[in-house]
């Protein structure tokens, strides 16, 4: 029987770990390990594993084989291992058997996970995972349930894909009277091929409108893994169509009202470290009412363009009723 503990761990003035205890019983060939950790104020981790160490020989390296019998994490995304899973760990490799986790009202299934310092593979899918808004007064009913799948492989190149989409649910905009976001479509697609990472996001909302983005980012390999090159050119585009601005009323306050439609088209270039945005913005039937200052602007039209940090208003016209 042995025991180890750590009160806290700080990194760059941030507490990464508040408390850690590790308990073990048995021999090197057959033992149980229990790990308990306090990661944040509301986030706790509990892990239990049983197995043994196989002796090192001329033909094989030192290896731990066993089962992960318990894994639970509390917090905003609670996690719970649904059944024991095979686990094999060597100095230069990790292999995890098929794993199913309960995750925030849904589940996540890891179909494959293999890792070595030179290459790794992972594949799986998930469904029903509830994502709640981050603001404090968010209702527990305000959740979007996501599903998706992934398949990644890394050797001399990184190849694979990730697809996440909304399955059901909605978010509510913050305010004294929360407004439903009216989500119809929410999806993210990421693909890696030929040393490039391409991604797209599509959002469609009854309350706000539509947002579509796409980007292509250069990848390069480092000693720590794959990362986005900060000096190679990037490319992308953003298309936004806000069908009406009434949803801003709750955010602006009781004495202000806004309305109208707004369209923004932008191209993205430059580098990951210094991206440059350029494009156009047009608005129709714009209105702004501010009772405290006697402002009532109606039937507004806007034509503007922008490049990097420069915004040029080509045309802006309102009819004032006061």
ZADREN-413359 format. One record per atom (N, C-alpha, C, O): x, y, z; residue in three letters. Coordinates in steps of 0.2 Angstrom, whole numbers, plus 2048, in hexadecimal, padded with zeros to 3 digits. Layout:
BEGIN
XYZALA/...
END
This chain:
BEGIN
8047FA800UNK/800800800UNK/804806800UNK/809807804UNK/80380B7FCUNK/8068117FCUNK/8028177FAUNK/7FC8167F7UNK/80481D7FCUNK/8008237FBUNK/8048297FAUNK/80A82A7FCUNK/80282D7F5UNK/8058347F3UNK/8008397F3UNK/7FA8387F1UNK/80283F7F4UNK/7FD8457F4UNK/80184B7F2UNK/80784C7F3UNK/7FD8507EFUNK/8008567EDUNK/7FA85B7EEUNK/7F585B7ECUNK/7FC8617F2UNK/7F78667F4UNK/7F586A7EFUNK/7EF86B7EEUNK/7F986D7EBUNK/7F88717E5UNK/7FD8727E0UNK/8038707E2UNK/7FC8737DAUNK/8018757D5UNK/7FF87B7D1UNK/7F987B7CEUNK/8038807D1UNK/8028867CDUNK/8078877C7UNK/80D8857C7UNK/8048897C2UNK/80888A7BCUNK/8068917B9UNK/8018937B7UNK/80B8967B9UNK/80B89D7B7UNK/8058A07BBUNK/8018A37B8UNK/8058A07C1UNK/8018A37C6UNK/7FA8A07C5UNK/7F58A47C8UNK/7F989B7C2UNK/7F28987C2UNK/7F28917C5UNK/7F788D7C4UNK/7ED88F7C9UNK/7ED8897CDUNK/7EA8847C8UNK/7E48847C6UNK/7EE87F7C6UNK/7EC87A7C1UNK/7EA8747C5UNK/7E58707C2UNK/7EC8737CBUNK/7EA86D7CFUNK/7E986F7D6UNK/7EE8717D9UNK/7E386E7D9UNK/7E28707E0UNK/7E486B7E5UNK/7E786C7EAUNK/7E38647E3UNK/7E585F7E8UNK/7E58587E4UNK/7E18577DFUNK/7EA8547E6UNK/7EB84E7E2UNK/7ED8487E7UNK/7F28497EBUNK/7EA8437E7UNK/7EB83D7EBUNK/7EC8377E7UNK/7E78367E3UNK/7F18337E8UNK/7F282C7E5UNK/7F38277EAUNK/7F78277EEUNK/7EE8227E9UNK/7EF81C7EEUNK/7F08167EAUNK/7EC8157E5UNK/7F48117ECUNK/7F580B7E9UNK/7F68057EEUNK/7F88067F3UNK/7F37FF7ECUNK/7F37F97F0UNK/7F57F37EBUNK/7F47F37E5UNK/7F97EE7EEUNK/7FB7E97EAUNK/8027E97E8UNK/8067EC7EBUNK/8047E47E4UNK/80B7E37E2UNK/80C7E67DBUNK/8077E97D8UNK/8127E67D8UNK/8137E97D2UNK/8107E57CCUNK/80E7E87C7UNK/80F7DF7CDUNK/80B7DA7C8UNK/8047DA7C9UNK/8007D97C4UNK/8017DD7CEUNK/7FA7DD7CFUNK/7F87E27D4UNK/7F97E17DAUNK/7F57E87D2UNK/7F47ED7D7UNK/7EE7F27D5UNK/7EC7F17CFUNK/7EC7F67D9UNK/7E67FA7D8UNK/7E98017D9UNK/7ED8027DEUNK/7E78067D5UNK/7E980D7D6UNK/7E38127D6UNK/7DF8117D1UNK/7E28167DBUNK/7DD81B7DBUNK/7E08227DBUNK/7E48237E0UNK/7DE8267D6UNK/7E082D7D6UNK/7DA8317D7UNK/7D58317D4UNK/7DA8367DBUNK/7D583B7DDUNK/7D88427DCUNK/7DE8437DFUNK/7D58477D8UNK/7D884D7D7UNK/7D28527D8UNK/7CD8517D5UNK/7D48587DAUNK/7D085E7DAUNK/7D38637D5UNK/7D88667D7UNK/7D08637CFUNK/7D38677CAUNK/7D186F7CAUNK/7D58737C9UNK/7CA8707CCUNK/7C88777CDUNK/7C28767D3UNK/7C18717D6UNK/7BF87C7D4UNK/7BB87D7D9UNK/7B58777D9UNK/7B38757DEUNK/7B28767D2UNK/7AD8727D1UNK/7AF86C7CDUNK/7AB8687CBUNK/7B686B7CCUNK/7B88657C8UNK/7BC8607CCUNK/7C28627CEUNK/7BA85A7CCUNK/7BD8557D0UNK/7BE84F7CBUNK/7BA84E7C7UNK/7C484C7CCUNK/7C68467C8UNK/7C78407CCUNK/7CA8407D1UNK/7C483A7CAUNK/7C58347CEUNK/7C782F7C9UNK/7C382D7C4UNK/7CC82B7CAUNK/7CE8267C5UNK/7D18207C9UNK/7D58207CDUNK/7CE81A7C7UNK/7D08147CAUNK/7D280F7C4UNK/7CF80E7BFUNK/7D880C7C5UNK/7DB8077C0UNK/7DE8017C4UNK/7E08027CAUNK/7DE7FB7C1UNK/7E17F57C4UNK/7E47F27BEUNK/7E27F17B8UNK/7EA7EF7C0UNK/7EE7EB7BBUNK/7F57EA7BEUNK/7F67E97C4UNK/7FA7E97BAUNK/8007E77BCUNK/8067E87B7UNK/8047EA7B1UNK/80C7E87B9UNK/8127EA7B5UNK/8157E37B3UNK/8177DF7B7UNK/8167E37ACUNK/8197DD7A9UNK/8217DF7A9UNK/8237E47A7UNK/8257DA7ABUNK/82C7DB7ACUNK/82F7DC7A5UNK/82D7DA7A0UNK/8357E07A5UNK/8387E279FUNK/83D7DC79DUNK/8407D97A1UNK/83D7DB797UNK/8417D6794UNK/8457D878EUNK/8447DE78CUNK/8497D478BUNK/84D7D6785UNK/8487D777FUNK/84A7DB77BUNK/8437D477FUNK/83E7D4779UNK/8387D977AUNK/8357DB776UNK/8377DC780UNK/8327E0782UNK/8337E5787UNK/8377E478CUNK/8307EB787UNK/8317F078BUNK/82D7EF791UNK/8287EC791UNK/82E7F3797UNK/82A7F379DUNK/8237F679BUNK/8227FB797UNK/81E7F279DUNK/8177F379BUNK/8127F37A1UNK/8137EE7A5UNK/80D7F77A1UNK/8087F67A6UNK/8027F57A2UNK/8007F879EUNK/7FF7EF7A4UNK/7F87ED7A1UNK/7F37EC7A6UNK/7F47EA7ACUNK/7ED7EF7A5UNK/7E87EE7AAUNK/7E17F17A7UNK/7E07F17A1UNK/7DD7F37ACUNK/7D77F67AAUNK/7D67FD7AEUNK/7D77FE7B3UNK/7D38027AAUNK/7D08087ADUNK/7C98067AFUNK/7C48057ABUNK/7C88067B6UNK/7C18037B8UNK/7BD8097BAUNK/7B78087BBUNK/7C080F7BCUNK/7BC8157BEUNK/7BF81B7BBUNK/7C581C7BCUNK/7BB81F7B8UNK/7BD8267B6UNK/7B782B7B7UNK/7B282A7B3UNK/7B78307BBUNK/7B28357BCUNK/7B583C7BCUNK/7BA83D7C0UNK/7B28407B9UNK/7B48477BAUNK/7AD84B7BBUNK/7A984B7B7UNK/7AD8507C0UNK/7A88547C1UNK/7A985B7BEUNK/7AF85C7BCUNK/7A485F7BDUNK/7A58667BBUNK/7A08677B5UNK/79B8647B5UNK/7A286C7B1UNK/79D86E7ABUNK/79C8697A6UNK/7978687A3UNK/7A18647A5UNK/7A085F7A1UNK/7A28587A5UNK/7A78557A4UNK/79D8567A9UNK/79E8507ADUNK/79F84A7A8UNK/79C8497A3UNK/7A48467ABUNK/7A68407A7UNK/7A683A7ACUNK/7A783A7B2UNK/7A38347A9UNK/7A382E7ADUNK/7A48287A8UNK/7A18277A3UNK/7A98247AAUNK/7AB81E7A6UNK/7A58197A8UNK/7A48177ADUNK/7A28167A2UNK/79C8127A3UNK/79E80A7A4UNK/79A8077A7UNK/7A48087A2UNK/7A68017A3UNK/7AE8017A3UNK/7B18057A0UNK/7B17FC7A6UNK/7B87FB7A6UNK/7BB7FB79FUNK/7B87F879BUNK/7C17FD79EUNK/7C47FD798UNK/7CB7FB798UNK/7CF7FD79DUNK/7CE7F8794UNK/7D57F5794UNK/7D97FB792UNK/7D87FF78EUNK/7DF7FB796UNK/7E4800795UNK/7EB7FD795UNK/7EC7F979AUNK/7EF7FF791UNK/7F67FC790UNK/7FB802790UNK/7FA80678BUNK/800803794UNK/804808794UNK/80B806794UNK/80D802798UNK/80F80978FUNK/81780878FUNK/81A80E78FUNK/81781378EUNK/82180E78FUNK/82481578FUNK/823818789UNK/82381E789UNK/822815783UNK/82281877DUNK/81B816779UNK/81A817773UNK/81681477DUNK/80F81377AUNK/80A81377FUNK/80B811785UNK/80481577DUNK/7FE814781UNK/7F881177CUNK/7F7813777UNK/7F580C77FUNK/7EF80977BUNK/7E9808780UNK/7E9806785UNK/7E480B77DUNK/7DD80B781UNK/7D880777DUNK/7D7808777UNK/7D5803780UNK/7CF7FF77DUNK/7C980377CUNK/7C980977EUNK/7C4800778UNK/7BE804777UNK/7BB80677EUNK/7BA803782UNK/7B980D77EUNK/7B7810784UNK/7B1814783UNK/7B081777DUNK/7AC814788UNK/7A6817787UNK/7A681B78EUNK/7A6819793UNK/7A582278DUNK/7A4827792UNK/79D82A792UNK/79B82C78DUNK/79A82B798UNK/79482F799UNK/797836799UNK/79C83879DUNK/79583B795UNK/797841795UNK/792846794UNK/78F84778FUNK/79184A799UNK/78C850799UNK/78584E796UNK/784851791UNK/78284A799UNK/77B848796UNK/77B843790UNK/77684178EUNK/78184278DUNK/78283E787UNK/788839788UNK/78983778EUNK/78B837783UNK/790832783UNK/79683377EUNK/794837779UNK/79C831780UNK/7A183177BUNK/7A482A77BUNK/7A6827780UNK/7A5828775UNK/7A8821773UNK/7AE821770UNK/7AF82476AUNK/7B481F773UNK/7BA81F770UNK/7BB81876DUNK/7BC813771UNK/7BB818766UNK/7BC811763UNK/7C380F762UNK/7C4809762UNK/7C7814762UNK/7CF812761UNK/7D3818764UNK/7D181E763UNK/7D8816768UNK/7DD81A76AUNK/7E381776BUNK/7E481276FUNK/7E8819767UNK/7EF816768UNK/7F481C767UNK/7F3821763UNK/7F981C76BUNK/7FE82276BUNK/80581F76CUNK/80681B770UNK/809822768UNK/811821769UNK/814828768UNK/81082C765UNK/81A82976AUNK/81D830768UNK/81D832761UNK/81D83875FUNK/81D82D75CUNK/81E82E755UNK/81782E752UNK/81683274DUNK/81282B754UNK/80B82B751UNK/806829756UNK/80782675BUNK/80082B754UNK/7FA829758UNK/7F4829754UNK/7F482C74EUNK/7EF825756UNK/7E8825753UNK/7E3825758UNK/7E382375DUNK/7DD828756UNK/7D782875AUNK/7D1829756UNK/7D182D751UNK/7CC826758UNK/7C6826754UNK/7C0825759UNK/7C182175EUNK/7BA828758UNK/7B582775CUNK/7AF82C75AUNK/7AF82F755UNK/7AA82C75EUNK/7A483075DUNK/7A1832764UNK/7A282F769UNK/79C837764UNK/79983976AUNK/79283B768UNK/79083D762UNK/78D83C76DUNK/78683E76BUNK/783840772UNK/78583E777UNK/77F845771UNK/77B847777UNK/77F84B77CUNK/77C84C782UNK/78484E77AUNK/78985177FUNK/786859780UNK/78685C77BUNK/78485A786UNK/781861788UNK/786866789UNK/78A86578DUNK/78586B786UNK/78A871787UNK/786877789UNK/781879785UNK/78787978FUNK/78387F792UNK/787885791UNK/78D885790UNK/78388B790UNK/787892790UNK/78B893796UNK/78A89079BUNK/790897795UNK/79589879AUNK/79389E79FUNK/79689E7A5UNK/78E8A279DUNK/78C8A77A2UNK/7898A47A8UNK/78589F7A7UNK/7898A87AEUNK/7878A57B4UNK/7808A47B5UNK/77E89F7B8UNK/77C8A87B2UNK/7748A87B3UNK/7718A37ADUNK/76B8A47ADUNK/77589F7AAUNK/77289B7A5UNK/76E8967A8UNK/7708937ADUNK/7688957A5UNK/7648907A7UNK/7668897A5UNK/76A8887A0UNK/7658847AAUNK/76787D7A8UNK/76487A7A2UNK/76687679FUNK/75E87D7A1UNK/75A87B79BUNK/75D87E794UNK/75C87B78FUNK/762883795UNK/76588678FUNK/76B88278EUNK/771883790UNK/76A87D78AUNK/770878788UNK/76F876781UNK/76987577EUNK/77587577DUNK/775872776UNK/77886C777UNK/77D86B77AUNK/775867774UNK/778860774UNK/77B85F76DUNK/77885F768UNK/78185D76EUNK/78685C768UNK/787854767UNK/78785076CUNK/788853761UNK/78B84C75FUNK/79084D75AUNK/791852757UNK/794848758UNK/799848753UNK/79D842753UNK/79C83D756UNK/7A384274FUNK/7A783D74EUNK/7AE84074DUNK/7AF84574AUNK/7B383B74EUNK/7BA83D74CUNK/7BE83774AUNK/7BC83274CUNK/7C3838746UNK/7C8833744UNK/7CE837742UNK/7CF83A73DUNK/7D3836746UNK/7DA839745UNK/7DF834745UNK/7DF82F749UNK/7E4835741UNK/7EA831741UNK/7F083673FUNK/7F083A73BUNK/7F6835743UNK/7FC839743UNK/802835742UNK/803830746UNK/80583673DUNK/80C83273CUNK/811838739UNK/81383C73CUNK/812837733UNK/81683D730UNK/81284372EUNK/81484872DUNK/80B84172DUNK/80684672CUNK/800845731UNK/7FF840733UNK/7FD84B732UNK/7F784A736UNK/7F184A731UNK/7F084E72CUNK/7ED845731UNK/7E784472DUNK/7E1842731UNK/7E283E736UNK/7DB84472FUNK/7D5842733UNK/7D0848732UNK/7D084D72FUNK/7CB847736UNK/7C584B736UNK/7C184B73DUNK/7C2847741UNK/7BE85173EUNK/7BA852744UNK/7B3855741UNK/7B485A73EUNK/7AD853744UNK/7A7855742UNK/7A3856748UNK/7A185174BUNK/7A085C749UNK/79C85D74FUNK/79686174DUNK/796865749UNK/79085E74FUNK/78A86274DUNK/785862752UNK/78585D757UNK/780867752UNK/77B867757UNK/776862756UNK/774860750UNK/77485E75BUNK/76F85975AUNK/76885C75DUNK/76385A75AUNK/76885F762UNK/762862765UNK/76386876AUNK/76986876CUNK/75E86B76CUNK/75F870771UNK/76187776FUNK/761878769UNK/76187C773UNK/762883771UNK/765887777UNK/76588477DUNK/76888C776UNK/76B89177AUNK/76789777BUNK/762898777UNK/76789B781UNK/7648A1782UNK/7688A7783UNK/76D8A6786UNK/7678AC77FUNK/76B8B2780UNK/76A8B5787UNK/7658B578AUNK/7708B778AUNK/76F8BA791UNK/76B8C0791UNK/76B8C478CUNK/7688C2797UNK/7648C8798UNK/75F8C679DUNK/75E8C179FUNK/75B8CC79FUNK/7568CB7A4UNK/7508C77A1UNK/74E8C37A6UNK/74F8C779BUNK/74A8C2798UNK/74E8BE793UNK/74F8C078DUNK/7518B8794UNK/7558B4790UNK/7518B3789UNK/74B8B1789UNK/7558B4784UNK/7528B377DUNK/7548AC77AUNK/75A8AB77BUNK/7508A8777UNK/7538A2774UNK/7578A476EUNK/7558A876AUNK/75C8A076DUNK/7618A1768UNK/75E89F761UNK/75F8A275CUNK/75989A762UNK/75689775CUNK/75B894757UNK/75A894751UNK/75F89075AUNK/76488C756UNK/761887752UNK/75C883754UNK/76288774BUNK/760882746UNK/76687E744UNK/765878743UNK/76C881743UNK/77187D741UNK/778880745UNK/779886745UNK/77C87B747UNK/78287D74AUNK/787877749UNK/78687174BUNK/78C878745UNK/790872743UNK/797875742UNK/79987B73FUNK/79C871744UNK/7A3872743UNK/7A686C73FUNK/7A5866741UNK/7AA86E73AUNK/7AE868736UNK/7B586A736UNK/7B7870734UNK/7B9866737UNK/7C1867737UNK/7C4861734UNK/7C285B735UNK/7C886272FUNK/7CC85D72BUNK/7D385E72BUNK/7D586472AUNK/7D785972BUNK/7DE85A72AUNK/7E1856724UNK/7DF850724UNK/7E4859720UNK/7E785571AUNK/7EC859717UNK/7EC860716UNK/7F2856714UNK/7F785A711UNK/7FA860715UNK/7FB865712UNK/7FB85E71BUNK/7FE863720UNK/7FA86A720UNK/7FC86F721UNK/7F386971FUNK/7EF86F720UNK/7E986D724UNK/7E6867724UNK/7E6871728UNK/7E087072CUNK/7DB875729UNK/7DC87B729UNK/7D5872727UNK/7D0876725UNK/7CA875729UNK/7C987072CUNK/7C687B72AUNK/7C187A72FUNK/7BB87F72DUNK/7BC884729UNK/7B587D72FUNK/7AF88172DUNK/7AB881733UNK/7AA87C736UNK/7A7887734UNK/7A2887739UNK/79C88A736UNK/79C88F732UNK/796887737UNK/790889735UNK/78B88A73AUNK/78A88573EUNK/78889073BUNK/783891740UNK/77D89573DUNK/77D899739UNK/77789273FUNK/77189573CUNK/76C896742UNK/76B891746UNK/76A89C743UNK/76589E749UNK/75F8A1747UNK/7608A6743UNK/7598A0749UNK/7538A3748UNK/7548AB74BUNK/7518AF748UNK/7578AB750UNK/7588B2753UNK/75D8B7750UNK/75B8BD74FUNK/7628B474EUNK/7688B874CUNK/7698B8744UNK/7698BD741UNK/7698B2742UNK/76A8B173AUNK/76F8AB739UNK/76F8A673CUNK/7748AC735UNK/7788A7733UNK/7808AA733UNK/7818B0732UNK/7848A5735UNK/78B8A6734UNK/78F8A0731UNK/78D89B733UNK/7938A272CUNK/79789C729UNK/79E89E729UNK/7A08A4726UNK/7A289A72BUNK/7A989B72BUNK/7AD895728UNK/7AB890729UNK/7B3897725UNK/7B7891723UNK/7BE894723UNK/7C089A722UNK/7C3890724UNK/7CA892725UNK/7CF88C723UNK/7CD886724UNK/7D488D720UNK/7DA88971FUNK/7E088B722UNK/7E2890721UNK/7E3886726UNK/7E888872BUNK/7EE883729UNK/7ED87D729UNK/7F4886729UNK/7FA881728UNK/7FC87E72EUNK/7FC881733UNK/7FE87872DUNK/800874733UNK/808872732UNK/80A87272DUNK/80B871738UNK/81286F738UNK/81386B73FUNK/81086C744UNK/81886673EUNK/819862744UNK/81F865748UNK/824867745UNK/81E86474FUNK/823866753UNK/824860758UNK/82185B758UNK/82986175DUNK/82B85C761UNK/82585B766UNK/824855769UNK/820860767UNK/81A85F76BUNK/81485C767UNK/80F85B76BUNK/81585B761UNK/80F85975DUNK/80E85E757UNK/812862755UNK/80785E755UNK/80586274FUNK/803869752UNK/800869757UNK/80586E74EUNK/802875750UNK/801879749UNK/803877744UNK/7FE87E74AUNK/7FD883744UNK/803887743UNK/80588B748UNK/80588873DUNK/80B88C73CUNK/80989373DUNK/80389573AUNK/80D897740UNK/80B89E742UNK/80E8A373CUNK/80C8A973CUNK/8128A0738UNK/8158A5732UNK/8128A372BUNK/8138A7727UNK/80F89D72AUNK/80D89C724UNK/80689F722UNK/80289F727UNK/8058A171CUNK/7FE8A471BUNK/7F88A071CUNK/7F989A71BUNK/7F38A371EUNK/7ED8A0720UNK/7E78A371BUNK/7E98A8718UNK/7E289F71AUNK/7DC8A2716UNK/7D68A0719UNK/7D589B71DUNK/7D18A4718UNK/7CA8A371BUNK/7C58A8719UNK/7C68AD715UNK/7BF8A771BUNK/7B98AB719UNK/7B48AB71EUNK/7B38A5722UNK/7B08B071FUNK/7AB8B1724UNK/7A58B4721UNK/7A68B971EUNK/79F8B1721UNK/7998B471EUNK/7948B4724UNK/7928AF727UNK/7918BA726UNK/78D8BB72BUNK/7878BF729UNK/7878C4725UNK/7818BC72AUNK/77A8BF728UNK/7768C072FUNK/7738BB731UNK/7768C6732UNK/7728C7737UNK/76B8C9735UNK/76A8CF732UNK/7668C5736UNK/75F8C7733UNK/75C8CD737UNK/7588D0733UNK/75D8CD73DUNK/75A8D3741UNK/75F8D4747UNK/7628CF74AUNK/75F8DA749UNK/7638DC74FUNK/75F8DD756UNK/7618E075AUNK/7588DB755UNK/7548DC75BUNK/7578D8761UNK/7558DA767UNK/75B8D2760UNK/75D8CF766UNK/7628D276AUNK/7648D0770UNK/7658D8767UNK/7698DC76BUNK/7668E0771UNK/7698E3775UNK/75F8E1770UNK/75B8E5775UNK/75D8E377CUNK/75E8E8780UNK/75D8DD77EUNK/75E8DB785UNK/7658DC787UNK/7668DD78DUNK/7698DC782UNK/7708DE784UNK/7728E5785UNK/7768E8789UNK/76E8E9781UNK/76F8F1781UNK/76C8F4787UNK/76E8FA789UNK/7668F1789UNK/7638F578FUNK/75C8F778DUNK/75A8F7787UNK/7588F8792UNK/7518FA791UNK/75090078DUNK/74B900789UNK/75490578DUNK/75390B789UNK/75690B782UNK/75591077EUNK/758905780UNK/75B905779UNK/7588FF775UNK/7578FA778UNK/75790176FUNK/7548FB76AUNK/7588FC764UNK/759901761UNK/7598F6761UNK/75C8F675AUNK/7598F1756UNK/7568EC758UNK/7598F274FUNK/7568EE74AUNK/75A8EE744UNK/75E8F3743UNK/7588EA73FUNK/75B8EA738UNK/75F8E4737UNK/75F8E073BUNK/7618E3731UNK/7658DE72FUNK/76C8E072DUNK/76D8E672BUNK/7718DB72EUNK/7788DD72DUNK/77B8D7729UNK/77A8D172BUNK/77F8D8724UNK/7838D3721UNK/78A8D5721UNK/78C8DA71FUNK/78E8D0722UNK/7968D1723UNK/7998CB71FUNK/7988C5720UNK/79D8CD71AUNK/7A18C8716UNK/7A98CA717UNK/7AB8D0716UNK/7AD8C5719UNK/7B48C771BUNK/7B88C1718UNK/7B68BB719UNK/7BE8C3716UNK/7C38BE714UNK/7C98BF71AUNK/7CA8C471CUNK/7CC8B971BUNK/7D18B8720UNK/7D78B671DUNK/7D88B1719UNK/7DD8BA71EUNK/7E38B871BUNK/7E88BA720UNK/7E78BC726UNK/7EF8BB71EUNK/7F48BC723UNK/7F78B6726UNK/7F78B1722UNK/7F88B572CUNK/7FB8AF730UNK/7F78AE736UNK/7F38B2738UNK/7F88A8739UNK/7F48A673FUNK/7F68AB745UNK/7F28AD749UNK/7FC8AD745UNK/7FE8B274AUNK/7FB8B9749UNK/7FA8BD74DUNK/7FB8BB742UNK/7F98C2741UNK/7F38C173BUNK/7F58C3735UNK/7ED8BF73CUNK/7E88BF737UNK/7E68C6735UNK/7E68CA739UNK/7E48C672FUNK/7E18CC72CUNK/7DA8CB729UNK/7D98C6725UNK/7D68CF72BUNK/7CF8CF729UNK/7CD8D5724UNK/7CF8DA726UNK/7CA8D371FUNK/7C88D871AUNK/7C18D6717UNK/7C08D0716UNK/7BD8DB716UNK/7B68D9713UNK/7B18DF713UNK/7B38E5713UNK/7AB8DE713UNK/7A68E3712UNK/7A08E1717UNK/79F8DC71AUNK/79D8E7719UNK/7978E671DUNK/7918EB71BUNK/7938F0719UNK/78B8E871AUNK/7868EC718UNK/7808EB71DUNK/77F8E5720UNK/77C8F071EUNK/7768F0722UNK/7708F371FUNK/7718F871BUNK/76A8F0720UNK/7648F271DUNK/75F8F3723UNK/75F8EF728UNK/75A8F8722UNK/7558F9727UNK/7578FA72EUNK/7548F7732UNK/75D8FD72FUNK/7608FE735UNK/75C90373AUNK/75A908737UNK/75B902740UNK/758907744UNK/75C90674BUNK/75E90174DUNK/75C90C74FUNK/75F90D755UNK/75A912759UNK/75A917757UNK/75890F75FUNK/754914763UNK/75791476AUNK/75890F76DUNK/75891A76CUNK/75B91B773UNK/757921776UNK/758926775UNK/75291E77BUNK/74E92377EUNK/751928782UNK/74F92E782UNK/756926786UNK/75A92B78BUNK/75D930787UNK/75D93678AUNK/75F92F781UNK/76393577DUNK/75E937777UNK/76193B773UNK/758935777UNK/754938772UNK/75693676BUNK/75593A766UNK/75993076AUNK/75B92E763UNK/756929760UNK/754924764UNK/75492B75AUNK/74F926757UNK/75192674FUNK/74F92A74CUNK/75692174EUNK/758921747UNK/75591B743UNK/754915746UNK/75291C73EUNK/74E91773AUNK/750916733UNK/75391B730UNK/74E911730UNK/74F910729UNK/757911726UNK/758914722UNK/75B90E72AUNK/76290F729UNK/76590A724UNK/763905723UNK/76A90D720UNK/76E90871CUNK/77590971DUNK/77890F71EUNK/77990471CUNK/78090471EUNK/784901718UNK/7828FB716UNK/789904716UNK/78E900711UNK/795902714UNK/797908714UNK/7998FD715UNK/7A08FE718UNK/7A48F8716UNK/7A28F3714UNK/7AB8FA716UNK/7B08F5715UNK/7B58F571AUNK/7B68FB71DUNK/7B98F071BUNK/7BE8F0720UNK/7C48EC71DUNK/7C38E8719UNK/7CA8EE720UNK/7D08EB71EUNK/7D58EB724UNK/7D78F0726UNK/7D68E5727UNK/7DA8E572DUNK/7D78E9733UNK/7D18E7735UNK/7DA8EE735UNK/7D78F273BUNK/7D38F8738UNK/7D18FD73CUNK/7D38F9732UNK/7D08FF72FUNK/7C88FE72DUNK/7C78F9729UNK/7C490272FUNK/7BD90172DUNK/7BB908729UNK/7BC90D72CUNK/7B9907723UNK/7B790D71FUNK/7AF90C71EUNK/7AD90871BUNK/7AB911720UNK/7A491271FUNK/7A3915718UNK/7A491B718UNK/7A1912713UNK/79F91570DUNK/79991870DUNK/79891D709UNK/794916710UNK/78D919710UNK/78A917717UNK/789911719UNK/78791C71AUNK/78391B720UNK/77D920720UNK/77F926721UNK/77791E720UNK/772923720UNK/76C921724UNK/76A91B724UNK/769925728UNK/76392472CUNK/75E92972BUNK/76092F729UNK/75892872CUNK/75392D72DUNK/75192D734UNK/74F929738UNK/752934737UNK/75193573EUNK/74A93873FUNK/74893C73BUNK/746935744UNK/73F937745UNK/73F93C74BUNK/73993E74CUNK/74493D74EUNK/744942754UNK/749948752UNK/74A94C756UNK/
END
